[in-house]
């Protein structure tokens, strides 16, 4: 069962697929955007249950929250946490650590929509390709972050 607002936000942005599929970057994915299942990269033909997908989501969101709490120097409200968990869930926590967004947040400066929406591309075949759905996702994250709800 999806347990908290961060998990609900990620689930709403990822969608649920119980059979492995290639994401826009060509990475095999299952559930709510899971790329590693039982310690192994997702393989074509893999299927899981909704309960298994929710468990993967829960574990990954908890891991990201732990990293956020250990690496940010300011207090974040629930909406900001939800937005950053989603951002990290989609891009990876280490991409977040190298971003201007992270630096701005830790320096307690104003966060602008562009700091989210510039992350609207995927690497595919050695090129950066803009993905419309990612820009919309980044806009939702910014709204969640800026509104705090």
C-alpha positions as CSV (number, residue, x, y, z in Angstrom):
1,X,0.0,0.0,0.0
2,X,1.3,3.5,-0.9
3,X,2.0,5.0,2.5
4,X,2.7,8.7,2.3
5,X,2.5,11.9,0.2
6,X,5.9,11.5,-1.4
7,X,5.1,8.0,-2.5
8,X,1.7,9.1,-3.9
9,X,3.3,12.0,-5.8
10,X,6.0,9.7,-7.3
11,X,3.4,7.1,-8.2
12,X,1.2,9.7,-9.9
13,X,4.1,10.9,-12.0
14,X,5.5,7.5,-12.8
15,X,2.4,5.5,-13.4
16,X,2.2,1.7,-12.8
17,X,3.3,-1.0,-15.3
18,X,3.5,-4.6,-14.0
19,X,5.5,-5.8,-17.0
20,X,9.0,-4.7,-17.9
21,X,9.2,-2.0,-20.6
22,X,11.8,0.4,-22.0
23,X,11.5,4.0,-20.7
24,X,12.1,7.0,-23.0
25,X,15.8,6.6,-22.6
26,X,15.6,2.9,-23.4
27,X,16.2,1.7,-19.8
28,X,14.2,-1.4,-18.9
29,X,11.8,-0.4,-16.1
30,X,8.9,-2.0,-14.2
31,X,6.4,-1.0,-11.5
32,X,6.6,2.6,-10.6
33,X,9.8,3.3,-12.6
34,X,12.0,0.7,-10.9
35,X,15.1,-0.2,-12.9
36,X,16.7,-2.5,-10.3
37,X,14.6,-5.4,-9.0
38,X,15.9,-7.9,-6.5
39,X,19.4,-6.5,-6.9
40,X,19.4,-7.1,-10.7
41,X,18.7,-4.8,-13.6
42,X,15.1,-5.2,-14.9
43,X,14.9,-7.7,-17.8
44,X,12.4,-7.9,-20.6
45,X,9.7,-10.4,-19.8
46,X,9.7,-9.7,-16.0
47,X,6.3,-9.2,-14.4
48,X,5.5,-8.2,-10.8
49,X,2.5,-7.7,-8.7
50,X,1.1,-4.3,-7.6
51,X,2.2,-5.1,-4.0
52,X,5.8,-5.8,-5.2
53,X,5.7,-2.5,-7.2
54,X,4.5,-0.6,-4.1
55,X,7.2,-2.2,-1.9
56,X,9.9,-1.1,-4.4
57,X,8.5,2.4,-4.5
58,X,8.4,2.6,-0.7
59,X,12.0,1.4,-0.3
60,X,13.3,3.8,-2.9
61,X,11.4,6.8,-1.5
62,X,12.6,6.1,2.0
63,X,16.2,5.8,0.7
64,X,15.9,9.1,-1.1
65,X,14.4,10.8,2.0
66,X,17.3,9.6,4.1
67,X,19.8,11.0,1.6
68,X,17.9,14.3,1.5
69,X,17.9,14.7,5.3
70,X,21.6,13.9,5.4
71,X,22.7,16.2,2.7
72,X,20.5,19.3,3.0
73,X,21.3,21.9,5.6
74,X,17.9,23.5,5.8
75,X,14.4,22.4,7.0
76,X,12.1,21.3,4.2
77,X,8.3,21.2,4.4
78,X,6.3,18.3,3.2
79,X,5.6,19.7,-0.2
80,X,9.3,20.4,-0.8
81,X,10.2,16.9,0.4
82,X,7.7,15.4,-2.0
83,X,9.0,17.4,-4.9
84,X,12.6,16.6,-4.2
85,X,11.9,12.9,-3.7
86,X,10.2,12.8,-7.1
87,X,13.0,14.7,-8.7
88,X,15.6,12.3,-7.2
89,X,13.5,9.2,-7.9
90,X,13.4,10.1,-11.6
91,X,16.9,11.5,-12.1
92,X,18.9,9.8,-9.4
93,X,20.1,11.3,-6.1
94,X,23.7,12.0,-7.3
95,X,22.4,14.0,-10.3
96,X,20.5,16.1,-7.7
97,X,23.7,16.6,-5.7
98,X,25.5,18.0,-8.8
99,X,22.6,20.3,-9.7
100,X,22.3,24.0,-9.3
101,X,18.9,23.3,-7.7
102,X,20.7,21.5,-4.8
103,X,23.2,24.3,-4.3
104,X,20.5,27.0,-4.3
105,X,18.4,25.1,-1.8
106,X,21.3,24.5,0.5
107,X,22.2,28.2,0.3
108,X,18.6,29.2,1.1
109,X,18.2,31.1,-2.1
110,X,15.0,31.4,-4.2
111,X,14.2,28.4,-6.3
112,X,12.9,29.1,-9.8
113,X,10.9,26.9,-12.1
114,X,13.9,26.8,-14.5
115,X,15.9,25.0,-11.9
116,X,13.5,22.1,-12.3
117,X,12.5,22.3,-15.9
118,X,16.0,22.4,-17.3
119,X,16.0,18.6,-16.4
120,X,13.5,17.7,-19.2
121,X,15.8,15.6,-21.3
122,X,17.0,12.0,-21.4
123,X,20.3,10.5,-22.7
124,X,19.6,8.2,-25.6
125,X,22.1,6.9,-28.1
126,X,24.6,9.5,-27.0
127,X,22.3,12.5,-27.4
128,X,20.2,14.6,-25.1
129,X,16.6,14.4,-26.2
130,X,13.8,16.6,-24.8
131,X,10.8,14.6,-23.5
132,X,7.5,16.6,-23.2
133,X,6.3,14.5,-20.3
134,X,9.5,15.3,-18.3
135,X,9.0,19.1,-18.7
136,X,5.4,18.7,-17.4
137,X,6.7,16.5,-14.5
138,X,9.3,19.1,-13.6
139,X,6.6,21.8,-13.6
140,X,4.5,19.7,-11.2
141,X,7.6,19.3,-9.0
142,X,8.2,23.0,-9.0
143,X,4.6,23.8,-8.1
144,X,4.7,21.3,-5.3
145,X,8.0,22.6,-4.1
146,X,7.0,26.3,-4.2
147,X,3.6,25.9,-2.7
148,X,4.8,23.6,0.0
149,X,1.7,21.4,-0.2
